[in-house]
Amino acid sequence: MFICISMKHYKNLADLHRENGFPPPENPLFSIYRCNHACSIGDREFTTDFYMIGFKKLKSGIIMYGRTRYDHDNGSMSFIKPRQVIEFKNLEFDEDGFLIFIHEDFLNGHFLHSEINKYGFFDYETNEALHLSPREEEIIWDLYNRIDAEYRNNPDEYSRDIILTHIDSILKYSQRFYKRQFINRTELSGKTVSRFNEALNIYFANGYLQTKGLPTVTFMADQLNVSSRYLSDMLKQETGKTAIELIHIHLVSEAKNMLKVADQSISEIAYTLGFENLPYFSRLFKKETGLSPNQFKKQVVN
């Protein structure tokens, strides 16, 4: 049972285990904890120096990640990076789950130290937990059990590499499962690219280019009620382009139209489209079209 206290930052696993009633960690930099179906967790808000991987089926309660509500229908996995604010509210588990804690220092000298940052789901926030099929659950539980066996075995020079190899497998499978989820959930949420383009059109129509400047990925993600990392990954899955690439394509499309029909200078067009830096506009335009704005305009005139 977690005790309700004010915001807490955990620098070491021993404190986290002790204050939350877990058995002492077998390793000062790595630990696991299995929550049975009878486990319940009271209110708590905290940050840590650990990566956390969790699997749980909630009977009731709320998990807030980055101060936004995590979507926990059915079986869900969540991935939390160091120093991210986590909040638990009256959690009751419907079935067994687990928590894996990996201190940043446990990764030192291992390829996962840099590779783990490439997994975008550590930056996912609202309505973005990973939902597993029964077969996918079996795969994750098998990997957890392998980690558990190594964790509780007498440690030797191979232990850390074996554990991190299984962690790497969990992350790779999770990446695969997320791609499946992106496809399966498209029908529930509508094509992300359609909603994204609609939000961009509204941004342009409301004159925000002049008042707010160029649209950012963070702003667009807020309009679609997702995190910026999740938005880019969804768009990449649907279109092969990231959010910022699609924003650039949209801007260049507008620029091409204005260069064809508007009686404005290139600098005026750039300003109208929210560019304060004319060389940046020119570089972006040439990158997307292969021509500078001047070359494009002359081609149209000729």
Backbone bond lengths (Angstrom), bond angles and torsions (degrees), N, CA, C in turn:
res aa  C-N    CA-C-N  psi(-1)  N-CA   C-N-CA  omega(-1)  CA-C   N-CA-C  phi
1 M - - - 1.460 - - 1.518 109.87 -
2 F 1.342 117.97 126.86 1.448 121.39 174.78 1.526 109.34 -77.95
3 I 1.323 116.79 140.93 1.455 121.66 176.35 1.521 108.19 -94.32
4 C 1.320 116.90 136.09 1.458 120.44 -178.18 1.530 110.33 -73.90
5 I 1.345 115.89 117.55 1.457 120.35 176.30 1.519 108.52 -137.79
6 S 1.317 118.13 174.25 1.455 121.44 179.30 1.522 109.63 -73.26
7 M 1.349 114.90 178.21 1.464 120.08 -177.03 1.530 111.60 -51.47
8 K 1.310 115.35 129.93 1.461 121.71 -177.35 1.509 109.15 -127.65
9 H 1.340 116.33 139.94 1.459 120.42 172.63 1.523 108.85 -112.43
10 Y 1.334 116.00 124.80 1.460 121.23 -179.59 1.524 109.73 -99.19
11 K 1.319 115.56 118.80 1.461 120.87 176.10 1.520 111.90 -92.03
12 N 1.333 117.00 -24.53 1.465 119.24 -179.67 1.525 110.70 -135.87
13 L 1.312 114.45 154.82 1.463 120.89 -176.11 1.525 112.53 -69.02
14 A 1.326 116.84 -31.42 1.465 119.84 -178.19 1.528 110.90 -59.12
15 D 1.343 116.64 -43.47 1.464 120.18 178.99 1.516 111.58 -65.22
16 L 1.331 116.02 -43.55 1.465 119.56 -179.94 1.524 110.64 -60.96
17 H 1.333 116.68 -44.89 1.465 120.49 -179.47 1.524 110.88 -65.07
18 R 1.318 116.22 -45.92 1.463 120.16 -176.50 1.531 111.63 -63.72
19 E 1.320 117.50 -47.47 1.456 120.87 -175.65 1.519 113.01 -71.55
20 N 1.331 116.45 -18.93 1.460 119.27 -178.71 1.523 113.55 -108.26
21 G 1.327 115.52 8.95 1.458 118.80 174.63 1.505 114.82 75.66
22 F 1.344 117.96 18.20 1.457 121.27 176.15 1.529 108.91 -83.79
23 P 1.324 117.88 155.76 1.476 119.93 171.45 1.522 109.78 -60.48
24 P 1.332 119.31 151.69 1.472 120.93 178.59 1.522 110.98 -55.90
25 P 1.330 118.02 142.29 1.471 120.39 -179.47 1.530 111.50 -65.88
26 E 1.333 116.02 144.57 1.458 121.28 177.30 1.524 111.50 -74.84
27 N 1.345 115.21 -22.30 1.466 121.25 -179.18 1.528 107.40 -134.75
28 P 1.325 119.60 135.22 1.466 120.42 -177.66 1.527 114.45 -65.84
29 L 1.349 116.64 -15.64 1.464 120.15 -176.67 1.527 113.71 -116.77
30 F 1.316 117.16 -3.05 1.469 119.96 -178.54 1.521 109.23 -149.30
31 S 1.337 116.60 135.98 1.464 118.78 177.45 1.520 110.19 -153.55
32 I 1.321 115.09 161.35 1.455 121.82 175.20 1.523 108.35 -134.69
33 Y 1.305 115.83 154.46 1.461 120.48 178.27 1.512 108.53 -146.33
34 R 1.323 115.88 128.41 1.458 120.50 179.30 1.524 109.67 -100.15
35 C 1.320 115.99 126.68 1.469 121.77 179.75 1.526 107.84 -100.48
36 N 1.333 116.45 120.58 1.470 117.60 176.97 1.522 110.00 -83.32
37 H 1.328 115.65 174.14 1.462 119.48 -172.62 1.523 112.86 -65.61
38 A 1.328 116.50 -18.74 1.460 119.92 -179.97 1.529 112.37 -86.74
39 C 1.318 116.34 -6.16 1.469 121.02 -176.41 1.532 110.01 -67.89
40 S 1.323 116.49 138.87 1.454 121.41 173.69 1.520 108.41 -135.35
41 I 1.323 116.24 150.57 1.454 121.71 -176.84 1.519 109.00 -129.79
42 G 1.309 116.99 127.31 1.453 121.72 179.32 1.523 111.74 -78.55
43 D 1.330 116.80 -173.73 1.457 121.27 -178.16 1.528 111.03 -67.79
44 R 1.334 115.41 138.23 1.462 119.56 -179.26 1.524 109.24 -163.02
45 E 1.328 116.47 142.18 1.460 122.33 175.19 1.525 107.31 -133.01
46 F 1.345 116.95 128.81 1.453 118.82 -173.09 1.524 112.12 -158.53
47 T 1.333 115.69 167.34 1.457 123.85 170.47 1.529 107.26 -132.05
48 T 1.328 117.49 164.61 1.463 121.00 -177.99 1.525 110.52 -145.74
49 D 1.323 115.44 173.39 1.458 122.13 170.14 1.534 110.61 -101.12
50 F 1.316 116.98 22.42 1.468 121.37 -174.11 1.523 111.37 -118.29
51 Y 1.322 114.54 152.83 1.460 120.68 160.02 1.517 106.73 -81.69
52 M 1.319 116.42 139.33 1.465 120.09 178.45 1.524 109.65 -127.30
53 I 1.319 115.10 132.94 1.460 122.27 175.25 1.523 106.36 -118.86
54 G 1.312 117.08 124.60 1.447 119.66 -177.33 1.510 112.74 -129.38
55 F 1.316 115.63 144.11 1.461 121.57 171.63 1.517 107.50 -127.51
56 K 1.318 116.93 128.01 1.451 119.46 -179.60 1.527 111.12 -158.22
57 K 1.332 114.54 148.46 1.453 121.51 169.24 1.521 106.46 -113.59
58 L 1.306 116.07 114.68 1.452 120.10 -173.81 1.525 111.47 -90.11
59 K 1.327 114.61 133.78 1.460 121.16 170.89 1.521 109.28 -81.25
60 S 1.344 115.55 -39.32 1.460 121.16 177.01 1.515 108.93 -160.89
61 G 1.326 116.04 168.42 1.450 121.38 178.27 1.523 112.62 105.03
62 I 1.310 115.14 174.11 1.460 122.01 -174.49 1.520 109.89 -133.28
63 I 1.330 116.15 139.28 1.460 121.93 169.68 1.518 107.58 -113.04
64 M 1.330 116.04 124.89 1.461 121.54 177.45 1.521 107.91 -107.34
65 Y 1.322 115.62 128.19 1.467 120.83 -179.11 1.519 107.05 -125.45
66 G 1.339 116.76 121.35 1.456 118.58 -175.03 1.514 111.43 63.83
67 R 1.357 116.00 27.36 1.464 123.93 179.80 1.524 112.33 65.90
68 T 1.323 117.89 20.35 1.451 121.62 172.41 1.522 108.49 -124.22
69 R 1.325 116.50 151.37 1.455 120.86 -172.80 1.522 111.58 -75.61
70 Y 1.321 115.37 130.48 1.462 120.92 177.65 1.528 109.61 -83.66
71 D 1.290 115.91 138.46 1.463 122.58 179.89 1.525 109.22 -80.96
72 H 1.327 117.63 112.42 1.455 120.07 -174.73 1.521 112.78 -125.64
73 D 1.322 117.45 42.88 1.451 120.03 171.34 1.530 107.82 -74.57
74 N 1.318 115.92 139.60 1.462 121.95 179.29 1.529 111.37 58.88
75 G 1.324 116.60 -154.60 1.460 119.91 -178.27 1.509 110.81 -79.80
76 S 1.307 117.80 128.40 1.459 120.14 -174.47 1.514 111.67 -134.38
77 M 1.324 115.07 144.36 1.454 122.01 170.68 1.521 108.35 -111.94
78 S 1.311 115.99 143.72 1.453 120.63 176.04 1.521 109.00 -131.36
79 F 1.330 115.12 152.80 1.459 121.83 -174.86 1.525 107.58 -132.37
80 I 1.314 116.63 121.81 1.457 121.71 -171.45 1.523 109.14 -125.24
81 K 1.315 116.03 132.50 1.458 120.87 -178.01 1.526 110.18 -96.67
82 P 1.331 117.14 164.40 1.467 120.22 179.42 1.528 112.76 -57.33
83 R 1.337 114.83 143.41 1.467 125.16 174.69 1.528 113.80 66.39
84 Q 1.312 117.08 18.60 1.457 121.41 172.22 1.526 108.81 -89.94
85 V 1.318 117.32 134.10 1.464 121.03 -179.68 1.528 109.58 -71.14
86 I 1.337 115.55 125.90 1.455 122.24 177.61 1.522 108.55 -119.34
87 E 1.321 116.60 139.74 1.458 119.96 177.31 1.525 109.96 -133.82
88 F 1.313 116.25 128.63 1.467 122.43 175.20 1.526 108.60 -107.59
89 K 1.328 116.25 139.05 1.464 120.76 176.76 1.523 109.35 -132.91
90 N 1.343 115.27 105.35 1.471 122.42 171.80 1.524 113.41 50.69
91 L 1.325 116.51 54.37 1.455 120.22 -178.67 1.525 111.34 -78.22
92 E 1.327 115.43 133.54 1.461 122.30 169.76 1.520 107.02 -130.13
93 F 1.344 115.35 129.20 1.458 120.04 -176.02 1.521 111.15 -90.26
94 D 1.339 114.98 137.23 1.450 121.29 179.56 1.523 111.09 -82.49
95 E 1.327 116.59 -34.88 1.464 122.56 178.48 1.529 107.85 -141.28
96 D 1.336 116.05 177.00 1.456 119.85 -179.93 1.536 111.13 -60.89
97 G 1.318 115.17 145.84 1.456 121.64 175.39 1.514 108.98 -142.65
98 F 1.316 117.02 -177.89 1.464 119.14 178.37 1.514 110.49 -148.94
99 L 1.324 115.31 160.77 1.458 123.83 173.64 1.525 108.39 -129.04
100 I 1.314 116.61 135.84 1.462 122.70 175.50 1.528 107.47 -119.71
101 F 1.333 116.90 127.62 1.455 122.44 -179.66 1.530 109.24 -115.07
102 I 1.322 116.70 125.27 1.461 122.17 -178.57 1.518 108.63 -125.36
103 H 1.314 117.19 108.31 1.465 119.91 176.93 1.521 109.20 -67.55
104 E 1.328 116.05 143.99 1.470 120.25 179.72 1.524 111.84 -51.41
105 D 1.328 117.38 -39.70 1.471 120.90 -176.55 1.528 112.54 -68.07
106 F 1.335 117.80 -21.07 1.458 121.09 178.64 1.531 110.79 -65.62
107 L 1.348 116.12 -22.27 1.465 121.36 -177.26 1.529 112.76 -91.10
108 N 1.328 117.28 -9.16 1.463 120.23 -177.16 1.527 111.94 -55.71
109 G 1.344 115.78 130.06 1.456 120.65 178.61 1.512 114.78 81.56
110 H 1.340 117.25 -1.64 1.469 121.87 179.43 1.526 108.63 -108.58
111 F 1.334 117.29 150.69 1.464 119.30 -177.12 1.526 112.45 -61.78
112 L 1.343 117.41 -23.60 1.462 119.31 179.15 1.527 112.49 -68.16
113 H 1.322 116.70 -17.58 1.465 119.66 179.43 1.531 110.95 -56.19
114 S 1.324 116.92 -39.09 1.462 120.67 176.83 1.526 111.59 -98.54
115 E 1.328 117.41 -34.37 1.464 120.92 -176.13 1.520 112.72 -64.42
116 I 1.334 117.43 -32.80 1.467 120.22 -174.60 1.523 111.09 -63.45
117 N 1.339 116.53 -26.35 1.463 119.63 178.79 1.526 112.66 -72.44
118 K 1.329 116.76 -13.67 1.460 120.22 -179.66 1.529 112.05 -82.95
119 Y 1.330 116.76 -11.40 1.463 119.71 179.11 1.527 108.91 -86.84
120 G 1.341 114.44 104.21 1.458 119.76 -173.43 1.505 114.19 -61.90
121 F 1.344 118.16 -23.04 1.468 119.08 -174.25 1.524 113.32 -68.45
122 F 1.334 118.37 -10.96 1.467 119.32 172.49 1.531 110.89 -72.40
123 D 1.335 116.76 -11.54 1.465 121.03 177.09 1.525 112.48 -108.96
124 Y 1.324 117.61 3.47 1.458 119.58 177.69 1.516 109.37 -71.09
125 E 1.333 115.62 150.37 1.451 118.39 -176.29 1.526 112.41 -128.62
126 T 1.319 116.83 -83.58 1.450 119.49 -167.45 1.534 112.38 -93.17
127 N 1.320 116.47 132.74 1.468 122.65 177.86 1.522 112.89 55.61
128 E 1.346 116.59 37.70 1.451 118.88 -171.10 1.530 113.91 -132.41
129 A 1.320 117.16 15.81 1.460 118.95 176.05 1.524 109.17 -63.41
130 L 1.328 116.36 156.93 1.459 121.59 -179.59 1.520 109.75 -87.91
131 H 1.322 116.98 123.92 1.458 122.36 -179.88 1.524 109.25 -101.30
132 L 1.312 116.20 123.44 1.462 121.06 -172.94 1.518 111.83 -100.40
133 S 1.317 115.52 141.88 1.453 121.15 169.44 1.531 107.97 -76.67
134 P 1.334 118.19 164.58 1.471 119.70 178.48 1.524 113.03 -54.95
135 R 1.325 118.49 -40.62 1.456 121.27 179.41 1.522 110.75 -67.00
136 E 1.332 116.35 -39.93 1.463 120.25 178.46 1.528 110.84 -65.40
137 E 1.327 116.38 -38.30 1.463 120.01 176.07 1.526 110.92 -58.67
138 E 1.326 116.48 -42.07 1.472 120.39 179.56 1.528 110.56 -59.73
139 I 1.322 117.08 -42.07 1.470 121.06 -178.98 1.530 110.24 -63.87
140 I 1.319 116.40 -45.89 1.480 120.43 -178.67 1.527 110.40 -66.09
141 W 1.327 117.90 -42.19 1.465 120.34 179.45 1.530 111.01 -64.57
142 D 1.328 117.35 -37.14 1.462 120.53 178.04 1.526 110.43 -61.75
143 L 1.336 116.59 -43.40 1.460 120.20 178.98 1.526 110.69 -67.46
144 Y 1.318 116.93 -39.31 1.468 119.99 177.28 1.525 110.64 -60.58
145 N 1.332 116.48 -44.85 1.464 120.34 -179.31 1.532 111.69 -63.34
146 R 1.307 117.72 -34.61 1.464 120.97 176.16 1.531 110.36 -66.14
147 I 1.338 115.26 -41.98 1.471 119.52 176.86 1.529 110.07 -63.77
148 D 1.323 116.51 -43.27 1.460 121.82 -179.20 1.528 110.94 -59.84
149 A 1.336 116.72 -43.11 1.464 120.70 -179.53 1.524 111.16 -63.64
150 E 1.326 116.19 -41.27 1.466 119.77 179.76 1.530 111.17 -71.67
151 Y 1.316 115.77 -36.97 1.470 121.92 -179.04 1.526 110.92 -62.37
152 R 1.326 115.97 -37.62 1.460 119.80 -175.69 1.532 112.50 -93.91
153 N 1.326 116.13 -1.90 1.459 120.37 177.47 1.531 108.95 -82.35
154 N 1.322 117.36 162.27 1.463 120.17 175.67 1.524 108.98 -63.07
155 P 1.331 118.21 120.66 1.471 119.95 -175.60 1.524 112.31 -68.94
156 D 1.326 115.17 145.33 1.468 121.33 173.93 1.521 107.68 -141.64
157 E 1.331 117.30 -167.46 1.465 120.19 -174.67 1.530 113.14 -69.24
158 Y 1.352 117.05 -11.29 1.463 120.62 -179.58 1.532 112.71 -96.98
159 S 1.306 117.01 -15.18 1.468 121.21 -169.59 1.525 113.03 -57.48
160 R 1.341 116.92 -50.76 1.465 119.57 -176.15 1.523 111.66 -61.82
161 D 1.340 116.92 -45.07 1.465 119.81 -179.47 1.522 111.55 -63.20
162 I 1.324 117.35 -39.10 1.469 120.60 179.31 1.525 110.08 -65.23
163 I 1.334 116.68 -45.69 1.470 120.55 179.43 1.523 110.35 -61.61
164 L 1.333 117.32 -46.60 1.458 120.12 -177.35 1.529 112.29 -69.66
165 T 1.325 116.73 -27.43 1.469 119.76 173.86 1.524 110.22 -63.06
166 H 1.335 116.18 -42.49 1.471 119.75 177.87 1.530 111.50 -69.76
167 I 1.333 117.31 -36.61 1.467 120.46 175.19 1.523 109.93 -61.26
168 D 1.325 115.99 -43.91 1.462 120.93 178.09 1.526 110.61 -59.31
169 S 1.329 116.61 -39.19 1.470 119.99 178.02 1.523 110.99 -65.53
170 I 1.331 117.40 -41.31 1.475 120.25 177.17 1.526 110.23 -58.84
171 L 1.333 116.40 -43.35 1.462 120.44 -178.64 1.524 111.24 -66.69
172 K 1.326 116.74 -40.83 1.469 119.96 -179.92 1.534 110.77 -67.23
173 Y 1.330 116.49 -44.05 1.470 118.97 176.73 1.524 110.58 -62.40
174 S 1.319 117.14 -39.97 1.464 120.58 -179.64 1.516 110.76 -62.94
175 Q 1.326 116.53 -39.20 1.466 120.16 175.75 1.517 110.48 -60.10
176 R 1.318 116.05 -44.16 1.475 120.63 178.11 1.521 110.62 -62.62
177 F 1.338 116.81 -45.17 1.462 120.64 -177.23 1.525 111.14 -66.42
178 Y 1.336 116.67 -34.89 1.461 119.09 177.31 1.527 110.63 -63.62
179 K 1.323 116.73 -39.70 1.462 119.24 179.35 1.529 110.30 -63.21
180 R 1.321 115.58 -38.84 1.459 119.71 174.78 1.526 110.47 -62.93
181 Q 1.334 116.17 -41.65 1.460 120.35 -179.41 1.524 111.43 -65.33
182 F 1.329 116.91 -39.26 1.457 120.00 177.85 1.530 110.49 -56.42
183 I 1.334 115.48 -42.69 1.466 120.30 -178.77 1.524 110.38 -70.22
184 N 1.336 116.62 -47.68 1.462 120.78 -176.29 1.516 113.00 -65.68
185 R 1.320 117.25 -32.77 1.465 121.05 -174.60 1.520 113.13 -91.72
186 T 1.327 117.06 -1.34 1.456 119.84 179.33 1.522 110.99 -60.00
187 E 1.338 116.34 -39.45 1.461 120.05 -178.59 1.524 111.49 -67.12
188 L 1.327 116.96 -28.16 1.457 120.07 -179.33 1.525 111.44 -75.71
189 S 1.314 117.11 -37.57 1.457 120.90 -172.82 1.524 113.53 -104.70
190 G 1.346 117.79 -6.83 1.451 120.29 -173.13 1.514 109.07 81.82
191 K 1.299 116.74 157.56 1.457 120.14 179.24 1.526 109.92 -58.02
192 T 1.305 115.72 122.64 1.458 120.01 -179.09 1.522 110.85 -59.99
193 V 1.330 117.52 -39.91 1.462 120.23 -177.76 1.520 110.71 -64.10
194 S 1.346 117.89 -34.95 1.472 120.48 178.55 1.525 110.54 -66.65
195 R 1.324 116.06 -44.15 1.461 120.65 178.57 1.532 110.66 -66.32
196 F 1.316 115.96 -37.18 1.460 121.39 178.89 1.531 110.20 -64.20
197 N 1.328 116.67 -47.47 1.462 120.82 -179.70 1.524 111.43 -64.72
198 E 1.332 116.09 -36.84 1.462 120.31 177.07 1.530 110.59 -63.17
199 A 1.336 115.90 -43.19 1.468 120.23 178.69 1.525 110.89 -64.39
200 L 1.337 116.95 -37.95 1.467 120.58 177.01 1.525 111.03 -64.73
201 N 1.336 116.37 -42.48 1.467 120.11 179.21 1.528 111.23 -61.51
202 I 1.321 116.28 -39.48 1.472 120.96 177.88 1.524 109.86 -64.80
203 Y 1.333 116.31 -41.48 1.468 121.72 178.88 1.524 110.02 -57.99
204 F 1.333 116.14 -45.65 1.457 121.17 -179.47 1.535 110.60 -68.04
205 A 1.346 115.74 -46.03 1.470 120.41 -176.33 1.524 112.41 -63.85
206 N 1.322 117.48 -31.17 1.466 121.30 -178.93 1.528 112.96 -83.18
207 G 1.336 116.39 1.07 1.449 119.70 177.11 1.513 113.97 74.99
208 Y 1.339 116.59 20.72 1.470 119.92 -177.33 1.523 113.02 -69.24
209 L 1.337 116.73 -19.91 1.462 118.94 178.43 1.524 110.33 -59.92
210 Q 1.347 115.76 -37.69 1.461 119.50 -178.81 1.535 111.65 -81.88
211 T 1.319 117.28 -33.15 1.474 119.51 -175.01 1.526 113.46 -92.98
212 K 1.344 117.13 -32.76 1.464 121.17 -177.58 1.520 113.35 -111.65
213 G 1.332 116.97 -12.60 1.458 120.11 -176.89 1.516 111.74 84.92
214 L 1.316 116.73 -163.51 1.467 121.34 -177.49 1.524 110.84 -63.23
215 P 1.329 117.98 139.92 1.468 119.85 177.95 1.522 110.78 -67.68
216 T 1.311 116.42 136.22 1.464 121.10 178.03 1.520 109.95 -98.52
217 V 1.324 115.80 159.78 1.463 120.24 176.89 1.529 109.87 -62.64
218 T 1.323 117.15 -38.64 1.468 120.66 179.47 1.520 111.10 -61.56
219 F 1.334 117.46 -43.59 1.460 121.21 178.75 1.523 110.52 -62.68
220 M 1.332 116.63 -45.79 1.462 120.48 -178.52 1.522 110.87 -64.37
221 A 1.334 116.41 -39.20 1.463 120.12 178.98 1.519 110.58 -63.52
222 D 1.332 116.83 -39.55 1.467 120.42 177.76 1.526 111.31 -61.21
223 Q 1.325 116.71 -37.77 1.469 120.27 179.49 1.524 111.88 -65.52
224 L 1.324 116.70 -30.57 1.463 121.25 -179.59 1.526 112.39 -97.24
225 N 1.371 115.75 2.51 1.464 121.60 177.16 1.520 113.11 60.52
226 V 1.329 115.42 41.61 1.466 121.85 174.08 1.523 108.16 -135.53
227 S 1.327 116.67 168.17 1.459 119.55 175.25 1.530 109.21 -78.90
228 S 1.326 115.94 157.64 1.462 119.99 -177.60 1.526 111.42 -62.77
229 R 1.330 117.70 -37.02 1.472 120.84 -179.49 1.526 110.81 -67.95
230 Y 1.328 115.88 -41.56 1.469 120.46 179.35 1.530 110.06 -65.25
231 L 1.338 116.62 -41.71 1.457 120.87 179.37 1.522 110.93 -59.10
232 S 1.328 116.84 -48.32 1.465 119.87 -179.28 1.522 111.68 -62.91
233 D 1.345 116.91 -39.94 1.465 119.92 179.78 1.526 111.38 -66.87
234 M 1.339 116.98 -39.77 1.463 120.48 177.72 1.531 110.72 -64.34
235 L 1.324 116.39 -45.59 1.465 120.32 -179.57 1.520 111.06 -65.46
236 K 1.327 116.34 -37.91 1.466 120.35 177.66 1.530 109.99 -62.30
237 Q 1.320 116.65 -39.05 1.460 121.29 178.75 1.526 110.55 -65.77
238 E 1.334 117.17 -40.32 1.466 121.36 -175.04 1.528 113.02 -82.21
239 T 1.338 116.81 -35.60 1.463 119.34 -170.23 1.521 114.64 -123.51
240 G 1.326 117.04 -14.30 1.464 119.79 -174.14 1.518 112.36 82.40
241 K 1.333 116.94 1.23 1.460 122.15 179.67 1.529 110.13 -120.09
242 T 1.337 116.61 146.78 1.454 120.35 175.47 1.527 109.51 -81.75
243 A 1.331 115.94 172.68 1.462 120.76 -179.32 1.524 111.55 -60.18
244 I 1.330 117.40 -45.17 1.463 119.48 -177.91 1.521 111.14 -67.07
245 E 1.331 117.06 -34.64 1.470 120.01 177.25 1.525 110.74 -65.32
246 L 1.333 117.52 -39.71 1.467 121.15 179.27 1.520 111.19 -69.67
247 I 1.332 116.96 -35.84 1.467 119.91 175.13 1.521 109.58 -61.78
248 H 1.330 116.73 -44.77 1.466 120.73 179.63 1.528 111.36 -62.84
249 I 1.322 116.45 -42.63 1.468 120.33 179.06 1.530 110.38 -60.67
250 H 1.333 115.84 -42.60 1.463 121.12 179.60 1.528 110.60 -63.01
251 L 1.328 116.81 -43.89 1.463 121.25 180.00 1.524 111.61 -64.47
252 V 1.306 116.39 -42.99 1.462 120.19 -179.82 1.522 110.51 -66.55
253 S 1.326 116.66 -36.84 1.464 120.34 176.52 1.526 110.93 -60.80
254 E 1.332 115.90 -43.50 1.464 120.36 176.56 1.527 110.53 -63.96
255 A 1.327 115.87 -41.22 1.459 120.57 -179.57 1.527 111.36 -63.02
256 K 1.317 116.64 -42.65 1.469 120.80 179.26 1.526 110.91 -61.06
257 N 1.327 115.80 -42.16 1.465 119.76 179.13 1.527 110.84 -63.68
258 M 1.350 116.30 -43.36 1.456 120.30 -179.32 1.528 111.60 -67.77
259 L 1.315 117.44 -36.85 1.461 120.89 177.96 1.527 111.27 -65.43
260 K 1.322 117.00 -27.75 1.460 121.22 179.86 1.529 112.32 -79.40
261 V 1.346 115.99 -39.57 1.463 118.67 -168.92 1.524 114.12 -115.31
262 A 1.320 119.22 -25.13 1.462 120.88 -173.46 1.525 111.40 -84.30
263 D 1.332 115.07 139.89 1.465 120.60 176.78 1.521 108.12 -91.73
264 Q 1.340 115.41 65.03 1.456 121.78 -178.02 1.522 109.15 -133.29
265 S 1.314 114.56 155.64 1.457 118.63 175.15 1.527 108.79 -75.04
266 I 1.316 115.79 165.71 1.470 120.41 -179.60 1.522 110.58 -63.43
267 S 1.331 117.11 -38.33 1.464 119.81 179.03 1.517 111.00 -66.16
268 E 1.330 118.07 -36.98 1.464 121.48 177.66 1.524 110.93 -66.34
269 I 1.339 116.10 -40.68 1.463 120.40 178.19 1.527 110.23 -64.28
270 A 1.320 116.12 -43.14 1.460 120.51 178.93 1.526 110.39 -59.97
271 Y 1.328 116.75 -43.82 1.463 120.94 179.97 1.523 110.65 -64.93
272 T 1.334 116.65 -42.52 1.467 121.52 178.98 1.523 111.23 -59.26
273 L 1.328 115.74 -33.96 1.471 120.36 -179.17 1.535 112.37 -86.50
274 G 1.331 116.83 5.61 1.465 119.45 174.45 1.512 115.33 94.35
275 F 1.346 117.03 5.34 1.467 120.68 179.93 1.523 109.75 -87.02
276 E 1.305 116.48 119.61 1.461 120.36 174.90 1.527 111.28 -86.81
277 N 1.326 115.30 -17.31 1.458 121.06 -176.76 1.526 109.10 -115.06
278 L 1.330 116.71 108.24 1.472 120.65 -177.60 1.525 112.68 -63.00
279 P 1.363 120.20 -43.54 1.466 119.37 177.71 1.524 112.81 -58.95
280 Y 1.337 117.43 -35.65 1.470 120.44 178.42 1.526 110.24 -65.15
281 F 1.339 116.68 -42.99 1.461 121.14 176.79 1.526 110.38 -59.67
282 S 1.320 116.34 -44.63 1.470 120.41 -178.22 1.523 111.60 -64.76
283 R 1.335 116.46 -41.48 1.467 119.87 179.39 1.520 111.25 -64.66
284 L 1.336 116.25 -43.21 1.462 120.46 179.89 1.524 110.70 -64.53
285 F 1.328 116.83 -42.78 1.461 121.39 -179.67 1.525 110.58 -61.49
286 K 1.331 116.24 -44.85 1.468 119.86 -179.03 1.520 111.40 -68.08
287 K 1.321 116.20 -35.54 1.462 119.68 178.47 1.523 110.97 -61.44
288 E 1.341 116.49 -39.07 1.472 120.57 -176.18 1.522 112.97 -83.96
289 T 1.337 117.60 -29.68 1.467 120.12 -173.54 1.522 114.42 -112.82
290 G 1.349 116.56 -18.23 1.461 119.87 -175.69 1.512 112.86 84.19
291 L 1.344 117.21 -2.27 1.463 122.67 179.40 1.520 109.82 -127.38
292 S 1.326 116.28 150.75 1.462 119.12 171.60 1.528 108.03 -75.09
293 P 1.349 118.99 161.29 1.463 119.85 176.35 1.523 112.81 -55.51
294 N 1.335 117.20 -39.53 1.465 120.55 178.02 1.521 111.87 -62.81
295 Q 1.323 116.74 -45.52 1.460 121.34 179.00 1.525 111.28 -61.87
296 F 1.339 115.45 -41.81 1.460 120.39 -179.97 1.530 110.33 -63.47
297 K 1.339 116.81 -45.45 1.459 121.06 -178.92 1.520 111.02 -63.09
298 K 1.349 116.73 -43.12 1.470 119.60 178.49 1.521 111.51 -63.60
299 Q 1.352 116.10 -38.08 1.464 120.74 179.06 1.523 110.33 -62.49
300 V 1.315 115.77 -40.85 1.465 120.25 -179.59 1.510 110.95 -66.42
301 V 1.339 116.17 -43.98 1.475 120.84 -179.89 1.521 111.13 -62.40
302 N 1.343 115.07 -42.44 1.473 119.02 -178.29 1.518 111.56 -72.12
